[in-house]
Amino acid sequence: MTTPQTPLHTRWTAASTADEVAAGIDLSGKTVVITGGASGLGLETVRVLARAGATIFIGARSPDADAVVADLPNVHVIPLELSDPASAKKFGDEFKRTGLPIHILILNAGIMASPLARDVDGNESQFAINHLGHFRLTIQLWPALQAAGGARVVVLSSRGHQIGGFDLTDLRFERREYNKWVAYGQAKTANALFAVGVDARGKSDGIRAFAVHPGSIVGPLARHLSKDEIAGFGALNEDGTPIIDPAADKKNFAQGAATTVFCAVSPDLEGLGGVYCENSDIASLETEARTGVRPYAVDPENADLLWKESVRLTGTDLA
């Protein structure tokens, strides 16, 4: 049975920070793998988990990643380009040589509202990078997750899944006219469903998975948006700085990373999985409200259909 998509009513709020959520958690002897951990939300997540004692491996495309994390203890960088199938395999092979288990896998990297582009196989880039790249990587790292004897997989989704437009018959936008926001919503829906699929396949091995909405944060993810587009979301002050109002879902990096860290380490989620979380709690099912998660994004049948299509598109699956 899947975990009910029902809030736990934790003590945390929208304003809670990752440091607050991780307080008192000891990750000594634990291994974390995170994609996109050298900037923005990912870097804040790495900083907090490193301070808790974890050994961390970052998958990053930036050549400057090593320098960015040079002052953090037990943090290592392995090059990773999620749009390139060969890169995911190379990352997996390099990590396997460490012989370490993976206690926490955080699929954090992604792009948003980008112009139409395709990977080498013809997949639309937001779906290819945000979902298919992480699908390949997770398959590569599955034995290390099993070896942990209890692991968590955290997948960064977003309220963008509420945009809709998830079409398993046209994931490549070959029939539909391309719309960068519909494509983003499709990719974020896939992220949420992937957590459901991972949890269903992993829980017998102690692998539990969670999808996360971190909040609306002005950061590297918005690099494809113009200043006018960002301002149109009511996200900027008059001086051009980001508005920080957690109650309205406008967060800074410390607040945005809180739910990722909550899903990665909180004892509140022990024995649970396959759910979408926000504000450091399990989110409610909602069909119209701006908060919560749409039922289609946590539906086990949709998750299975997406898994099968992902296997077809990538040519890889769990053994």
C-alpha positions in Angstrom: 0.0 0.0 0.0 1.3 3.5 -0.8 1.7 6.1 1.9 -1.4 8.3 2.1 -0.9 11.8 0.7 -1.9 13.3 4.0 -0.1 16.0 5.9 1.7 14.9 9.1 1.3 18.4 10.6 5.0 18.6 11.5 6.4 21.4 13.6 8.0 23.1 10.6 6.6 26.0 8.6 7.1 27.6 5.2 9.7 29.8 6.8 11.8 27.0 8.4 15.3 26.7 7.1 17.3 23.6 6.1 19.6 24.2 9.0 16.7 24.1 11.4 15.3 20.9 9.9 18.7 19.2 10.1 19.4 20.3 13.7 20.4 17.4 15.8 20.8 15.0 12.9 24.1 13.1 12.7 25.0 11.9 9.2 28.5 10.6 10.1 29.2 7.5 8.0 26.4 8.3 5.6 26.9 8.9 1.9 24.9 11.4 -0.1 24.8 11.7 -3.9 23.2 14.9 -5.3 22.9 16.3 -8.8 23.3 20.0 -9.3 24.9 20.5 -5.9 27.2 23.3 -6.8 24.8 26.2 -7.1 21.5 27.5 -5.7 19.3 25.1 -3.8 21.6 22.2 -4.4 24.6 24.1 -2.9 22.6 25.0 0.2 21.5 21.4 0.6 25.1 20.2 0.3 26.3 22.8 2.8 23.7 21.7 5.4 24.3 17.9 4.9 28.0 18.3 5.0 27.8 20.1 8.3 25.7 17.2 9.6 28.7 14.9 8.8 27.8 13.3 5.5 30.2 12.3 2.8 28.8 13.9 -0.4 29.3 13.3 -4.1 28.0 16.0 -6.4 27.1 15.4 -10.0 27.8 18.8 -11.7 28.2 20.1 -15.2 30.0 23.3 -14.2 33.8 23.2 -14.5 33.9 25.5 -11.5 32.1 23.1 -9.2 35.3 21.9 -7.4 36.2 25.5 -6.5 32.7 26.3 -5.3 32.7 23.5 -2.7 36.4 23.5 -1.9 35.8 24.7 1.7 33.3 22.1 2.5 34.4 18.9 4.3 34.1 15.5 2.6 32.5 16.9 -0.6 33.6 15.4 -3.9 32.6 16.4 -7.5 32.1 14.0 -10.4 31.3 15.5 -13.8 27.7 14.9 -14.9 25.8 16.1 -18.0 22.2 14.8 -17.5 21.3 15.2 -21.2 24.1 12.8 -22.2 23.4 9.0 -21.6 27.1 8.3 -21.7 27.8 10.8 -18.9 25.3 9.2 -16.6 27.0 5.8 -17.1 30.4 7.3 -16.6 29.2 8.9 -13.3 27.8 5.6 -12.1 31.0 3.7 -13.0 33.1 6.3 -11.2 31.0 6.2 -8.1 30.9 2.4 -8.0 34.7 2.4 -7.8 34.4 4.0 -4.4 32.7 0.9 -3.1 30.3 3.0 -1.0 26.6 2.5 -0.4 24.3 5.5 -1.0 22.1 6.4 1.9 20.6 9.5 0.3 20.2 10.2 -3.4 19.0 13.8 -4.2 17.9 14.4 -7.8 18.1 18.2 -7.6 19.4 19.4 -11.0 17.1 20.7 -13.7 16.2 23.4 -16.2 13.0 25.5 -16.5 11.1 27.1 -19.3 13.9 26.8 -21.8 13.6 27.2 -25.6 12.9 24.1 -27.5 16.0 21.9 -27.7 16.5 18.1 -28.0 18.9 15.6 -26.7 20.8 13.2 -28.9 17.9 10.9 -29.0 15.3 13.6 -29.9 13.8 14.0 -26.5 12.6 17.5 -25.5 15.3 18.9 -23.3 13.3 19.7 -20.1 11.9 16.2 -20.0 15.3 14.7 -21.0 17.3 16.6 -18.3 14.8 16.8 -15.5 13.5 13.3 -15.8 15.2 10.9 -18.2 18.7 11.9 -17.1 17.8 11.2 -13.5 16.0 8.0 -14.5 19.2 6.7 -16.1 21.3 7.8 -13.1 19.1 6.2 -10.6 19.2 2.9 -12.5 23.0 3.1 -12.5 23.2 3.8 -8.8 20.5 1.3 -7.7 22.9 -1.4 -6.4 24.5 1.2 -4.1 21.1 2.3 -2.8 20.3 -1.4 -2.1 23.6 -1.8 -0.3 22.7 1.0 2.2 20.2 -1.2 3.9 17.8 1.7 4.1 18.0 4.7 1.7 16.0 7.7 0.6 15.6 9.1 -2.9 14.5 12.8 -3.0 13.3 14.1 -6.4 12.9 17.8 -6.9 9.5 18.5 -8.5 7.6 21.8 -8.1 4.1 23.3 -8.2 4.9 23.6 -11.9 3.3 20.2 -12.2 0.0 22.0 -11.8 0.4 23.5 -15.2 -0.8 20.2 -16.6 -0.1 19.0 -20.1 1.3 15.6 -19.2 0.9 13.6 -22.4 2.5 10.2 -22.4 1.7 9.8 -26.1 3.6 13.0 -27.0 6.4 13.5 -24.5 8.7 14.8 -27.2 6.3 17.5 -28.5 6.2 16.0 -31.9 2.4 16.5 -32.4 1.8 19.4 -30.0 3.1 22.9 -30.5 6.0 23.5 -28.1 5.2 25.6 -25.1 8.0 26.1 -22.6 5.7 26.2 -19.6 3.7 23.2 -20.6 7.0 21.3 -21.2 8.2 22.4 -17.7 4.9 21.2 -16.1 5.2 17.9 -17.9 8.8 17.4 -16.6 7.8 18.3 -13.0 4.9 15.9 -13.2 7.3 13.3 -14.3 9.6 14.1 -11.3 6.7 13.6 -8.9 5.6 10.3 -10.6 9.2 9.1 -10.6 9.2 9.3 -6.8 6.1 7.1 -6.7 7.7 4.6 -9.1 11.0 4.4 -7.3 9.2 3.9 -3.9 7.1 1.1 -5.3 10.1 -0.7 -6.6 12.5 0.0 -3.8 10.6 -0.3 -0.5 11.2 -4.0 -0.2 14.9 -3.1 -0.1 14.3 -0.2 2.3 14.6 2.4 -0.5 11.9 5.1 0.0 11.3 8.0 -2.3 9.8 11.5 -2.0 9.0 14.3 -4.4 9.6 17.9 -3.2 8.2 21.3 -4.0 10.9 23.6 -2.6 9.1 26.9 -3.0 9.3 29.7 -5.6 12.9 30.9 -5.5 14.6 33.4 -7.8 17.9 31.7 -8.6 19.9 29.8 -11.3 16.7 27.9 -12.4 15.3 31.1 -13.8 18.2 31.7 -16.1 16.1 31.2 -19.2 13.6 33.9 -18.1 13.9 37.6 -18.8 13.8 40.1 -15.9 10.3 41.2 -17.2 9.1 37.6 -17.1 10.4 37.2 -13.5 8.8 40.5 -12.5 5.5 39.4 -14.0 5.3 36.7 -11.4 5.4 39.3 -8.7 8.8 37.9 -7.5 10.8 41.1 -7.4 11.0 44.2 -5.2 11.2 47.6 -6.8 15.0 47.5 -6.6 15.1 44.2 -8.5 15.9 42.0 -5.5 13.8 38.9 -4.8 10.8 39.2 -2.6 11.1 36.8 0.4 7.7 36.0 1.7 7.5 32.3 2.7 3.8 32.4 3.5 3.3 33.3 -0.2 5.7 30.6 -1.3 8.5 33.1 -2.1 11.5 31.7 -0.4 15.3 32.2 -0.1 17.7 29.3 -0.6 17.8 28.3 3.1 14.0 28.1 3.2 13.8 26.4 -0.2 16.2 23.7 0.8 14.3 22.8 4.0 11.9 20.4 2.4 14.7 18.6 0.5 16.6 18.1 3.8 13.4 17.1 5.5 12.7 14.4 3.0 16.4 13.3 3.1 16.8 13.0 6.9 13.7 13.6 9.0 12.7 10.8 11.3 9.1 12.0 10.8 9.1 10.1 7.5 10.5 6.8 8.8 8.6 4.0 7.1 6.8 6.3 4.7 7.4 7.0 1.0 6.0 7.6 -2.4 4.6 11.0 -1.5 5.0 14.7 -2.6 6.1 17.1 0.1 6.1 20.9 0.6 6.9 23.2 3.5 8.7 20.3 5.3 5.6 18.1 5.5 3.6 15.7 3.3 1.4 17.9 1.0 -2.4 17.5 0.7 -4.1 16.3 -2.4 -5.7 19.3 -4.2 -7.6 19.6 -7.4 -7.9 23.4 -7.5 -5.9 25.1 -4.7 -2.5 26.5 -5.6 -1.0 24.5 -2.7 -0.7 20.7 -2.5 -0.3 18.1 -5.2 -2.7 17.2 -8.1 -3.9 13.6 -7.9 -2.5 12.7 -11.3 1.0 13.5 -10.2 1.0 10.9 -7.4 -1.2 8.3 -9.2 0.5 4.8 -9.1 -1.0 3.8 -12.5 0.4 7.0 -14.1 3.8 6.3 -12.4 3.9 2.7 -13.9 3.0 4.0 -17.3 5.8 6.7 -17.1 8.3 4.1 -15.9 7.5 1.8 -18.9 7.9 4.7 -21.3 11.1 5.8 -19.6 12.5 2.3 -20.1 11.5 2.4 -23.7 13.1 5.8 -24.3 16.3 5.1 -22.4 16.8 1.4 -23.0 17.6 0.8 -19.4 15.7 -0.7 -16.4 16.3 -2.3 -13.0 17.7 -5.8 -13.3 
